[in-house]
Each structure stands twice: as structure tokens, then as C-alpha cells.
Amino acid sequence: MSSTQAATPTPTPVPDARALLRASRAGTLATSGDGQPFASLVTPAAAPDGSVLLLLSGLSEHTRHLRDEPRCAVMVAGEPVEANPQTAPRLTITGLAAPEPDPALKARWVALHPYAAFYAGFGDFQLWRVAPKAGLYIGGFASATRLRQADLAWDPAAVEAVAAAEAGILAHCNDDHADALNRIAAARGADGPGWRMVACDVDGCDLAHEETVLRVPWSAPVTDAGGIRTELVRLAKMAQA
């Protein structure tokens, strides 16, 4: 290869699949009722451990299906890089769905879907959690990788450490570093001030302004609050530059 020839990027299907799942705010839920497949639009959010959170109405067809048959699939997709929609990255996860009673996870889902705050408390809406069992990641046209359950399982010690520190990180950043958050958001193409950090995890953080939520990934997964601080300092310096 000549010195002027660019190297082909090395495919990283597992990190790319995880990043897509963390960033996705819309997807397709596939269920089955009386032997008949059924697909519907859903609005997912990733739990700290990477499982899929869905706020579902008890009146919907797919919720009735899940009560009878918890096996399901969720597909999320990114933007195509060409006119051909097949160039879009997408991830399909298969797993088991169950109602999720943890109010902290429901609050997380609402933080990532702020437009839904007014109906999230309605009595017929309930949070569900899909525990991934396997997956298929397609990085673009003719690029497919099968994922095992282990590929979709985040390091539990790191997940626990970051989750334990999350509330303090959010309060510190929003109270003491609002200008840095605005610069980080602006560096990623967002407009206007008033950005706040509403969630963070081992792979990145989420900034919100009114009903807009912006996913900001870390350069690599972190294992604790110190790793998040290092990443935020890096992002702030890049934004300042």
C-alpha cells in the first residue's frame, strides 16, 4: 500500500452495535399473537446494562402479545450513508420481555424521551424490559455479524459502578459545568444554550434541551466515575478547541 493510500477502517461490529442501541430512540417491535407475526413502532431506551426499555400501552396489540408470549425481537436502525436504504446500520435483538417495576428505569426512559412525560404516568402505560438473548448487526450493505448473548452483555461491575455514581455526576455537571455541556452539544451540531446531562452510562452520556436529546459517546467504554470525568474533560477540550 502506498503512503498516500488510506487504510480501510477495521470493522468493529460489537462496539458499533452497542453504540447504535444506546443512541436509538425509535425502532420496531416484533411480536406474535395466535401464531401470527406482528410488527409495530416503538420508542426504545437502553438501560444501564444494555437491555431494552419500552414504555407500552396496555391497550396495544403488542402488549397483549407479550403477556401471552414474551419472546420478541426489537430492531433499531441508523442513517444510511448512501441513497440506498440498505447502507444503513441496523441491529436486531431477540430476547424475552417482562414488565419492569423499577421507577428509576422508568425515569431514565422518560429522560431520554422527554416529549412523553405527559402521558408516561397514565395508568395504562407500563415499562417493559427486553433482556437480549442474541442479535444480528448489519453494518451496511452486505455486512452482517451474528451476536451472542455475551456480546450484548456489558461488564456488570462497570455498569454498577457508573450507575451508583450517575446521580452525582449529573448534578455536578449540570450545576457546575453548564457552559462545558453547551460547548460539547454545539460541537456535535446542536443549537442554543440550556443543555443538561440527563443520563450517563459506560458508553456515553445523553444531553437534553427541551424535547431534544443528544447522544454523546465516549471514546471507549469506562469502568467508573473517574473514567467519565476523563472523557468529559477530553470532550470539553475538543469543544473548546
FENCORLIN-V452531 format. One record per residue. N is the residue number from 0. BURIAL is 1 if it has 16 or more other ideal C-beta (glycine too) atoms within 10 Angstrom, else 0. D_FIRST is the distance of its C-alpha to the first C-alpha in Angstrom with 1 decimal. Layout:
# FENCORLIN-V452531
{{N:BURIAL:D_FIRST} {N:BURIAL:D_FIRST}}
This chain:
# FENCORLIN-V452531
{{0:0:0.0} {1:0:3.8} {2:0:6.6} {3:0:8.2} {4:0:6.3} {5:0:8.6} {6:0:8.4} {7:0:10.9} {8:0:14.2} {9:0:15.7} {10:0:19.0} {11:0:22.1} {12:1:24.9} {13:1:27.8} {14:0:27.4} {15:1:26.7} {16:1:29.8} {17:1:31.9} {18:1:31.0} {19:1:31.9} {20:1:35.2} {21:1:36.1} {22:1:35.5} {23:1:37.2} {24:0:40.7} {25:0:41.4} {26:1:40.9} {27:1:42.6} {28:1:45.0} {29:1:45.7} {30:1:49.0} {31:1:51.5} {32:0:55.2} {33:0:57.5} {34:0:54.6} {35:0:53.3} {36:0:49.8} {37:0:49.8} {38:0:47.1} {39:0:47.8} {40:0:46.2} {41:1:46.1} {42:1:45.1} {43:1:43.3} {44:1:42.7} {45:1:41.1} {46:1:43.4} {47:1:42.2} {48:1:41.4} {49:1:39.4} {50:1:42.1} {51:1:42.9} {52:1:46.0} {53:1:47.9} {54:1:51.1} {55:1:53.0} {56:0:56.4} {57:0:58.9} {58:0:59.9} {59:1:56.6} {60:0:56.0} {61:1:52.9} {62:1:54.8} {63:0:57.5} {64:1:55.0} {65:1:53.5} {66:0:57.0} {67:0:57.5} {68:0:53.9} {69:1:51.6} {70:0:48.5} {71:1:46.3} {72:1:42.8} {73:1:41.3} {74:1:38.3} {75:1:36.6} {76:1:34.0} {77:1:31.8} {78:0:31.0} {79:0:29.0} {80:0:25.9} {81:0:26.8} {82:0:30.1} {83:0:29.9} {84:0:31.7} {85:0:29.8} {86:1:26.8} {87:1:28.9} {88:1:28.4} {89:1:31.6} {90:1:33.2} {91:1:36.2} {92:1:38.3} {93:1:41.1} {94:1:43.9} {95:0:47.5} {96:1:49.3} {97:0:52.3} {98:0:54.3} {99:1:53.2} {100:0:56.2} {101:0:54.4} {102:0:55.4} {103:0:52.5} {104:1:50.0} {105:1:51.9} {106:0:51.8} {107:1:48.1} {108:1:47.8} {109:1:50.0} {110:1:48.1} {111:1:45.0} {112:1:47.1} {113:1:49.6} {114:0:50.9} {115:0:52.3} {116:0:54.5} {117:0:57.6} {118:0:57.6} {119:1:55.9} {120:0:59.3} {121:0:61.1} {122:0:62.8} {123:0:61.0} {124:1:57.5} {125:1:56.1} {126:1:52.8} {127:1:51.0} {128:1:48.2} {129:1:45.7} {130:1:44.5} {131:1:41.1} {132:0:41.1} {133:1:37.8} {134:1:35.3} {135:1:32.7} {136:1:29.9} {137:1:28.0} {138:1:25.1} {139:1:25.0} {140:0:25.3} {141:0:24.9} {142:0:23.9} {143:0:26.8} {144:1:27.5} {145:0:31.0} {146:1:32.2} {147:0:34.9} {148:0:37.8} {149:0:36.2} {150:1:33.1} {151:1:35.5} {152:0:37.6} {153:1:37.1} {154:0:38.1} {155:0:41.9} {156:0:42.5} {157:1:40.1} {158:1:41.5} {159:0:45.0} {160:1:44.3} {161:1:42.8} {162:1:45.5} {163:0:48.2} {164:1:46.9} {165:1:46.1} {166:0:49.5} {167:0:49.5} {168:1:46.0} {169:1:46.9} {170:0:50.2} {171:0:48.7} {172:1:45.8} {173:0:48.1} {174:0:51.0} {175:0:49.3} {176:1:45.8} {177:0:46.4} {178:0:44.8} {179:1:41.6} {180:1:41.6} {181:1:42.1} {182:1:39.2} {183:1:36.9} {184:1:38.1} {185:0:37.7} {186:0:34.1} {187:0:33.5} {188:0:35.3} {189:1:38.8} {190:0:41.8} {191:0:44.9} {192:0:46.2} {193:0:47.9} {194:1:45.0} {195:1:46.0} {196:1:44.2} {197:1:45.7} {198:1:43.7} {199:1:41.0} {200:1:39.5} {201:1:36.8} {202:1:34.0} {203:1:35.3} {204:1:38.3} {205:1:40.1} {206:1:41.6} {207:1:44.4} {208:1:46.3} {209:0:49.3} {210:0:48.0} {211:0:44.3} {212:1:42.1} {213:1:38.6} {214:1:36.3} {215:1:34.4} {216:1:32.0} {217:1:31.4} {218:0:27.9} {219:0:28.7} {220:1:31.9} {221:1:34.8} {222:0:37.6} {223:0:40.4} {224:1:41.9} {225:0:40.3} {226:1:36.8} {227:1:38.0} {228:0:39.3} {229:0:36.0} {230:1:34.2} {231:1:36.8} {232:0:36.7} {233:0:32.9} {234:1:33.4} {235:1:36.4} {236:0:34.6} {237:0:31.7} {238:1:34.3} {239:0:36.3} {240:0:33.3}}
